[in-house]
Amino acid sequence: MEIIRGLHNIRPRHRRGVVTVGNFDGVHHGHQMVLAHLNAKRDELGSPSILITFEPLPREFFRGESVPARLTRFREKMHLLARTDIDCVLCLPFNERLAQVTAQSVIDDFLVGMLDVRYLVVGDDFRFGRGREGDYAMLKAAGDRHGFEVSHVGTLTFDHMRISSTRIRQALAEGDIALAEKLLGHDYFIMGKVVKGRQLGRELGAPTANIELKRYRPAVAGVYAVAVRGLDRDYEGVANVGIRPTVDGKKPLLEVHLFDFDRDIYGERLTVSFRHRIRDERAFPSLDALKARIGLDVLAARAYFETTDG
């Protein structure tokens, strides 16, 4: 899968493609349906399949701190998209300049002028251009004028519910990991590099691999049973996602205690998959109380894996 960063990196080989546009946050079942349709059209027409997305997401640009949590950061999204057999991902920086581009200009200057699209497929609720003025009907009319085909993929449902990033975030917030996985079509995970922390975990009897989340606000918070990939083999463990209120933490952090593991792994990049929610994060009156609770969390996570493995 080729990643194209910015309009200036578009090359002649990217023209006459079959194209889709969207945030694709989480790359869930609904997104996968769109991409399967796109790749089928690619095979039919012999044209490259191109997904256009944005960084930051448009809602993050417009809403700032009040924006809903992301399901996937850029690296995580690219990891999932690489599984779909898509040929190219064109990532555009969403900024004030892009926000002011009219829907007509998106069609004339970009879809027709720069990409000369051959086929375009979008979701059933797709909007585009300044003030979200463009819609499917506008794209369809443009396709008729300029000679490219436009289609949309209908709503995908599970258990009578529309599959959407919003519904998945809700399931994760409620601790319903099983439902989130069904809607996603894959496990919910966070990828990141292990960094040095305050070494407090060793004092508490559970040394942790710390993964900085920086400005990212994940869709989960609390204590979870997790599976970890990226080392010599897969490991099970227990993780806390949050700000660690007992020790006056300020920045969000993912702390992972790996079972039956004691090695220095600073700098390693891990993939932490969330399997089962154990409890909310909360402040404890003392480090001794926190240590005792961590011991119970470890037991709960081990019991969960023993049950599922059996």
TITORSE-244714 format. One line per 2 residues: number of its first residue (from 1); their letters; for each residue y negated, x, z negated of C-alpha. Coordinates in Angstrom, 3 decimals, padded with zeros to 6 digits, m for minus. Each point is the difference from the previous one (the first is absolute). Layout:
% TITORSE-244714
NUM> a> Y/X/Z ~ ...
This chain:
% TITORSE-244714
1> me> 000.000/000.000/000.000 ~ m003.373/001.399/001.047
3> ii> m002.975/m000.507/m002.325 ~ m003.357/m000.147/001.826
5> rg> m002.990/000.440/m002.288 ~ m003.180/m001.441/001.461
7> lh> m001.114/m001.190/003.428 ~ m000.853/003.541/001.116
9> ni> 003.708/000.896/m000.008 ~ 001.032/m002.735/002.438
11> rp> 001.563/001.601/003.092 ~ 000.982/m001.352/003.430
13> rh> 003.629/m000.350/m001.171 ~ m001.160/m002.591/m002.540
15> rr> m001.345/m002.355/002.665 ~ 001.894/m002.994/001.429
17> gv> 001.888/m000.462/m003.243 ~ 001.353/m002.992/m001.866
19> vt> m002.225/m000.355/m003.041 ~ m000.300/m001.708/m003.377
21> vg> m002.827/000.168/m002.548 ~ m000.078/m000.520/m003.765
23> nf> 000.056/001.413/m003.513 ~ 003.795/m000.007/m000.283
25> dg> m000.275/000.507/m003.750 ~ 003.525/000.235/m001.366
27> vh> 001.622/m000.160/003.464 ~ 001.796/m003.121/m001.236
29> hg> 002.453/m002.315/001.790 ~ m002.804/m001.780/001.849
31> hq> m001.403/003.291/001.281 ~ 003.479/001.153/000.976
33> mv> 000.430/m003.145/002.080 ~ m003.231/000.756/001.890
35> la> 001.054/003.603/000.610 ~ 003.492/m000.969/001.158
37> hl> m001.616/m002.339/002.516 ~ m002.384/002.771/001.101
39> na> 002.804/002.507/000.505 ~ 002.025/m002.531/001.988
41> kr> m002.996/m000.456/002.299 ~ m000.364/003.799/000.235
43> de> 003.591/000.275/001.178 ~ m000.501/m002.813/002.484
45> lg> m003.199/001.427/001.532 ~ 000.615/003.718/m000.461
47> sp> m003.348/000.428/m001.788 ~ m000.731/001.774/m003.310
49> si> m000.130/m002.154/m003.133 ~ m003.235/000.532/m001.937
51> li> m000.935/m001.328/m003.437 ~ m003.707/000.055/m000.870
53> tf> m000.905/000.084/m003.682 ~ m002.910/001.043/m002.228
55> ep> m000.798/002.369/m002.862 ~ m001.417/m001.174/m002.335
57> lp> 001.207/m003.550/000.493 ~ m002.865/m002.299/001.052
59> re> 000.259/m001.993/m003.240 ~ m000.410/003.235/m001.977
61> ff> m003.153/000.815/001.940 ~ m001.535/m003.420/m000.588
63> rg> 001.167/m000.762/m003.541 ~ 000.047/003.393/m001.718
65> es> 001.403/m000.020/m003.537 ~ 000.795/m003.722/000.111
67> vp> 002.536/000.459/002.792 ~ 003.640/m000.991/m000.668
69> ar> 002.461/002.797/m000.668 ~ 001.602/001.698/002.983
71> lt> 003.728/m000.149/000.608 ~ 000.011/003.288/001.899
73> rf> m002.305/002.964/000.288 ~ m000.415/001.680/003.385
75> re> 002.909/002.446/m000.405 ~ 002.298/m002.747/m001.256
77> km> m000.942/m002.303/002.862 ~ 000.640/002.732/002.568
79> hl> 003.374/000.691/m001.642 ~ 000.984/m003.652/000.419
81> la> m001.404/m000.317/003.517 ~ 001.998/003.041/001.102
83> rt> 003.149/m002.023/m000.723 ~ m001.002/m002.715/002.486
85> di> 000.300/002.127/003.166 ~ m003.660/m000.618/000.886
87> dc> m001.309/002.651/002.417 ~ m003.591/000.480/m001.207
89> vl> m002.232/m000.931/m002.919 ~ m003.728/000.085/000.747
91> cl> m001.888/000.221/m003.300 ~ m003.718/m000.809/000.151
93> pf> m002.427/000.794/m002.832 ~ m001.462/m003.299/m001.141
95> ne> m003.690/000.601/m000.741 ~ m003.376/m001.687/000.451
97> rl> m000.075/000.844/003.682 ~ 003.385/m001.545/000.695
99> aq> m000.819/m003.035/m002.162 ~ m002.941/m000.819/002.299
101> vt> 001.942/000.102/003.263 ~ 000.060/m003.457/001.572
103> aq> 003.222/m001.703/000.980 ~ m001.071/000.092/003.647
105> sv> m000.563/003.745/m000.219 ~ 003.432/000.480/m001.567
107> id> 001.466/m001.676/003.060 ~ m002.161/001.504/002.740
109> df> m000.586/003.528/m001.271 ~ 003.138/000.665/m001.981
111> lv> 002.968/m002.129/001.071 ~ m000.945/000.007/003.678
113> gm> m002.236/003.048/000.429 ~ 001.746/002.589/m002.174
115> ld> 003.582/m001.249/m000.246 ~ 000.347/m002.191/003.097
117> vr> 002.600/m001.997/m001.952 ~ 002.893/m001.500/001.872
119> yl> 001.226/m002.315/m002.751 ~ m001.419/m001.006/m003.380
121> vv> 001.797/m001.758/m002.858 ~ m001.672/m001.020/m003.263
123> gd> 000.843/m001.970/m003.114 ~ m000.632/m003.723/m000.210
125> df> m003.115/000.446/m002.171 ~ m001.576/002.974/001.802
127> rf> m003.818/000.303/m000.005 ~ m002.123/002.882/001.310
129> gr> m003.520/001.196/000.721 ~ m003.269/m000.281/m001.935
131> gr> 000.152/m002.842/m002.477 ~ 003.611/m000.698/001.045
133> eg> m001.403/m001.842/003.007 ~ 002.943/000.728/002.303
135> dy> 003.274/m001.922/m000.065 ~ 003.170/m000.544/001.991
137> am> m001.624/m002.434/002.424 ~ m002.666/002.590/000.858
139> lk> 002.663/002.660/000.619 ~ 002.035/m002.379/002.152
141> aa> m003.027/m000.800/002.160 ~ m000.793/003.703/000.337
143> gd> 003.564/000.724/001.035 ~ m000.246/m002.608/002.732
145> rh> m003.224/001.618/001.273 ~ 001.113/003.621/m000.175
147> gf> 003.655/m000.343/000.875 ~ 001.821/000.773/m003.239
149> ev> 002.445/m002.249/m001.815 ~ m000.760/m001.253/m003.517
151> sh> 002.454/m001.605/m002.420 ~ 000.274/m000.684/m003.693
153> vg> 002.911/000.061/m002.408 ~ 000.441/m003.065/m002.172
155> tl> 000.214/m000.095/m003.763 ~ 003.124/001.436/m001.612
157> tf> 001.144/m001.756/m003.163 ~ 002.463/000.704/m002.768
159> dh> 001.203/m002.772/m002.317 ~ m002.738/m002.268/001.444
161> mr> m002.712/002.597/m000.794 ~ m002.154/001.770/002.575
163> is> 000.684/003.721/m000.075 ~ m003.296/001.784/m000.598
165> st> m001.372/003.041/m001.804 ~ m001.743/m002.394/m002.414
167> ri> 003.282/m001.681/m000.949 ~ 001.694/003.366/m000.487
169> rq> m002.798/001.246/m002.269 ~ 000.386/m003.169/m002.034
171> al> 003.747/000.548/m000.378 ~ m000.562/003.595/m001.107
173> ae> m002.711/m001.026/m002.470 ~ 002.437/m002.516/m001.489
175> gd> 002.697/002.651/m000.315 ~ 002.241/m001.675/002.571
177> ia> 001.174/003.174/001.698 ~ 002.985/m001.740/001.629
179> la> m002.212/m002.539/001.772 ~ m002.457/002.694/001.085
181> ek> 002.860/001.977/001.567 ~ 001.229/m003.072/001.885
183> ll> m003.472/m000.660/001.389 ~ m000.614/003.659/000.818
185> gh> 003.377/000.675/001.543 ~ 000.088/003.294/m001.882
187> dy> m000.519/001.307/m003.517 ~ m003.486/000.228/m001.490
189> fi> m000.815/003.670/m000.487 ~ m002.779/002.492/m000.663
191> mg> m000.026/003.493/001.533 ~ m001.901/002.901/m001.505
193> kv> m000.130/003.630/m001.039 ~ 000.943/001.090/m003.513
195> vk> m002.994/001.479/m001.849 ~ m000.446/001.676/m003.377
197> gr> m000.824/m002.311/m002.841 ~ m000.678/000.319/m003.727
199> ql> 003.668/000.750/m000.762 ~ m000.071/m002.933/m002.412
201> gr> 003.275/m001.388/001.262 ~ 001.974/002.897/m001.477
203> el> m001.541/m000.663/m003.410 ~ 001.048/m003.632/000.334
205> ga> 003.577/000.885/000.865 ~ m000.241/m000.982/003.659
207> pt> m001.448/002.681/002.308 ~ m001.581/m001.554/003.070
209> an> m000.854/000.858/003.576 ~ m003.621/m001.083/000.422
211> ie> m001.241/m001.357/003.316 ~ m003.756/m000.494/000.371
213> lk> m001.062/m003.263/001.572 ~ m003.657/001.073/000.315
215> ry> m002.030/m002.997/001.176 ~ 003.093/m001.943/000.987
217> rp> 000.718/m003.121/m002.038 ~ 003.684/m000.814/000.381
219> av> 001.427/m003.500/000.129 ~ 002.061/000.626/m003.134
221> ag> m000.897/000.898/m003.590 ~ 002.168/000.550/m003.032
223> vy> 003.407/001.540/m000.676 ~ 002.821/m000.132/002.551
225> av> 003.506/001.196/000.714 ~ m000.381/002.156/003.120
227> av> 002.002/001.961/002.547 ~ m001.459/003.302/001.200
229> rg> 000.540/001.765/003.318 ~ m001.260/003.357/001.235
231> ld> 001.976/002.490/m002.092 ~ 003.502/001.469/000.388
233> rd> 001.419/m003.492/m000.469 ~ m001.147/m003.456/m001.013
235> ye> m000.783/m000.529/m003.688 ~ m000.396/m003.007/m002.240
237> gv> m002.743/m000.197/m002.590 ~ m002.686/m001.944/m001.768
239> an> m003.655/m000.040/001.060 ~ m003.343/m001.107/m001.352
241> vg> m002.818/m000.997/002.342 ~ m003.412/m000.328/m001.622
243> ir> m002.748/001.746/m001.907 ~ 001.956/000.852/m003.220
245> pt> m002.268/m001.767/m002.503 ~ 001.743/001.487/m003.062
247> vd> m001.172/003.513/000.967 ~ m003.420/m001.069/001.340
249> gk> 000.942/000.369/003.635 ~ m002.718/m000.771/002.533
251> kp> 001.496/000.417/003.481 ~ 003.035/m001.881/001.312
253> ll> 003.149/002.104/m000.069 ~ 003.651/m000.411/000.893
255> ev> 002.191/001.736/m002.595 ~ 003.716/000.284/000.720
257> hl> 002.694/001.110/m002.437 ~ 003.123/000.989/001.933
259> fd> 003.314/m000.493/m001.763 ~ 002.163/003.090/m000.542
261> fd> m002.563/002.287/001.614 ~ m001.966/002.987/m001.309
263> rd> m001.612/002.107/002.708 ~ m003.500/001.054/000.992
265> iy> m000.872/m002.082/003.089 ~ m003.783/000.430/000.199
267> ge> m001.131/m000.389/003.590 ~ 003.064/m001.953/001.099
269> rl> m000.645/m003.239/001.874 ~ 002.013/m002.895/m001.423
271> tv> 000.713/m003.545/001.079 ~ 000.224/m002.289/m003.019
273> sf> 001.688/m003.356/000.666 ~ m000.553/m002.782/m002.525
275> rh> 003.207/m001.830/m000.937 ~ m000.644/m002.053/m003.139
277> ri> m002.971/m000.773/m002.226 ~ 000.549/000.733/m003.689
279> rd> m003.364/m000.817/m001.593 ~ m003.769/000.036/000.320
281> er> m001.997/003.109/m000.837 ~ m001.722/m000.315/m003.372
283> af> m001.692/002.074/m002.682 ~ 002.047/001.088/m003.023
285> ps> m001.455/000.721/m003.463 ~ 001.361/003.568/m000.076
287> ld> 001.887/002.584/002.042 ~ 003.030/m000.596/m002.222
289> al> m000.046/m003.680/000.927 ~ m000.346/000.918/003.675
291> ka> 002.882/002.483/m000.289 ~ 002.228/m002.653/m001.535
293> ri> m000.862/m002.465/002.762 ~ 000.655/002.581/002.713
295> gl> 003.465/000.512/m001.483 ~ 000.650/m003.726/000.363
297> dv> m001.365/000.028/003.550 ~ 002.411/002.779/000.943
299> la> 002.906/m001.968/m001.457 ~ m001.109/m003.137/001.871
301> ar> m000.234/001.851/003.313 ~ 003.384/001.667/m000.465
303> ay> 001.544/m003.368/m000.867 ~ m001.501/m001.519/003.144
305> fe> 001.511/002.689/002.232 ~ 003.375/m000.209/m001.749
307> tt> 000.033/m003.729/000.691 ~ m001.040/000.274/003.651
309> dg> 002.269/002.979/000.704 ~ 002.911/m001.893/m001.456
